[in-house]
Amino acid sequence: MKYNLIYIIIISFFISCTSVNKPKKPKNLISKEQMVNVLLDMSLLSSAKGINKSKLENNGIIPESFIFNKHQIDSLQFAESNRYYTYHLKEYQDIITKVEDSLKKLREDYSKLVEKEEKETRKNDSIRRAEQKNKSKISKNIKSLKNTD
């Protein structure tokens, strides 16, 4: 009898722990497209915060508030929408995939800009060296002309 009671308690404990309520669709659900943009901005600001937190703080930027204001949403709306989408895994996976694709594209665009800037810097450096060489030759020619007079 004692063992049956223990088994019943253990089974009822597991059953009570596994009952997950399906979240209702919020009235002000953030669209999937806007959710992608919000999560993308959160990812970017999170990275920026990790790199130079003091600059953000000095400019009075609180990342979460900044994002919510930018997208004209509030934290409760985001939390409810996020909870809804995380329960619906297929939709949330679509959102996350779009965020990852956007981050990948931004990374590629940034890499291209950096490469272009490096090429421009090398080009400017070689032009400066050529100008310095020419100035040096000209000054040598002027000195040799003065010496011959």
PAGU-906107 format. One line per 8 residues: number of its first residue (from 1); for each residue x, y, z of C-alpha. Coordinates in Angstrom, 1 decimal, m for minus. Last residue first. Example, Ala and Ser with C-alpha at 12.3 -4.5 7.8 and 13.67 -1.06 7.14 Angstrom:
# residues 2
2	13.7/m1.1/7.1; 12.3/m4.5/7.8
END
This chain:
# residues 149
149	75.3/77.3/m61.8; 75.9/73.6/m61.8; 75.2/73.3/m58.1; 71.8/75.0/m58.5; 70.8/72.6/m61.2; 71.9/69.6/m59.0; 69.8/71.0/m56.2; 66.8/71.4/m58.4
141	67.2/67.9/m59.8; 67.4/66.5/m56.3; 64.3/68.5/m55.2; 62.4/67.1/m58.2; 63.5/63.5/m57.5; 62.4/63.8/m53.9; 59.1/65.4/m54.9; 58.6/62.5/m57.4
133	59.3/59.9/m54.7; 57.0/61.6/m52.3; 54.2/61.7/m54.9; 54.8/58.0/m55.6; 54.6/57.2/m51.9; 51.4/59.2/m51.6; 49.8/57.4/m54.6; 50.8/54.1/m53.1
125	49.2/55.0/m49.8; 46.0/56.2/m51.5; 45.7/52.9/m53.4; 46.3/50.9/m50.2; 43.7/53.0/m48.4; 41.2/52.5/m51.3; 41.8/48.8/m51.3; 41.3/48.6/m47.5
117	38.1/50.6/m47.9; 36.8/48.2/m50.5; 37.6/45.2/m48.4; 35.9/46.8/m45.4; 32.8/47.6/m47.5; 32.7/44.0/m48.9; 33.0/42.6/m45.4; 30.2/44.8/m44.2
109	28.0/43.6/m47.0; 28.8/40.0/m46.2; 28.1/40.5/m42.5; 24.8/42.3/m43.3; 23.8/39.4/m45.6; 24.6/36.8/m42.8; 22.7/38.8/m40.3; 19.7/39.0/m42.6
101	19.9/35.2/m43.2; 20.1/34.6/m39.5; 17.1/36.8/m38.8; 15.1/35.1/m41.6; 16.0/31.7/m40.1; 14.9/32.8/m36.7; 11.5/34.0/m38.0; 11.0/30.7/m39.9
93	12.0/28.8/m36.8; 9.4/30.8/m34.8; 6.7/29.9/m37.3; 7.5/26.2/m37.2; 7.9/26.3/m33.4; 4.5/27.6/m32.5; 5.2/27.8/m28.7; 8.1/30.1/m29.4
85	5.8/32.3/m31.5; 3.2/32.8/m28.8; 5.8/33.5/m26.1; 7.6/36.0/m28.4; 4.3/37.7/m29.1; 3.5/38.0/m25.4; 6.9/39.2/m24.5; 7.0/41.7/m27.3
77	3.6/43.1/m26.5; 4.6/43.3/m22.8; 7.9/45.1/m23.7; 6.2/47.8/m25.7; 6.0/48.3/m29.5; 6.6/51.3/m31.7; 9.4/49.6/m33.7; 12.0/52.2/m32.8
69	10.6/52.8/m29.4; 10.8/49.0/m28.5; 14.3/48.9/m30.0; 15.6/51.9/m28.0; 13.9/50.7/m24.8; 15.7/47.3/m25.2; 19.1/48.9/m26.0; 19.1/51.6/m23.3
61	20.8/54.5/m25.2; 21.8/57.5/m23.2; 24.7/58.5/m25.5; 27.2/57.8/m22.7; 25.5/54.4/m22.1; 25.9/53.4/m25.7; 29.5/54.5/m25.8; 30.2/52.7/m22.5
53	28.9/49.4/m23.8; 31.5/49.1/m26.5; 31.9/45.6/m27.8; 29.2/43.7/m25.9; 26.7/46.5/m26.3; 27.3/46.5/m30.0; 26.7/42.8/m30.2; 23.5/43.1/m28.2
45	22.5/46.0/m30.4; 22.9/43.9/m33.5; 21.0/40.9/m32.0; 18.2/43.1/m30.7; 17.9/44.8/m34.1; 17.6/41.5/m35.8; 15.0/40.3/m33.2; 12.9/43.4/m33.8
37	13.2/43.2/m37.6; 12.2/39.5/m37.6; 9.3/40.2/m35.3; 8.2/42.9/m37.7; 8.1/40.4/m40.5; 6.3/37.8/m38.3; 3.7/40.3/m37.3; 3.6/41.4/m33.7
29	0.5/40.1/m31.9; m1.6/42.9/m30.5; m4.6/40.7/m29.7; m2.4/38.0/m28.4; m2.9/34.5/m29.8; m3.6/32.3/m26.8; m0.7/30.5/m25.3; m1.0/26.7/m25.2
21	m0.9/25.7/m21.5; 1.8/23.2/m20.6; 0.8/20.3/m18.5; 4.1/18.4/m18.0; 4.7/19.3/m14.4; 1.3/18.1/m13.2; 1.7/14.8/m14.9; 5.1/14.3/m13.4
13	3.9/15.0/m9.9; 0.8/12.8/m10.4; 3.1/9.9/m11.4; 5.4/10.5/m8.3; 2.4/10.8/m5.9; 0.7/7.7/m7.4; 4.0/5.7/m7.2; 4.5/6.7/m3.5
5	0.9/5.7/m2.7; 1.3/2.4/m4.4; 4.5/1.8/m2.5; 2.9/2.4/0.8; 0.0/0.0/0.0
END
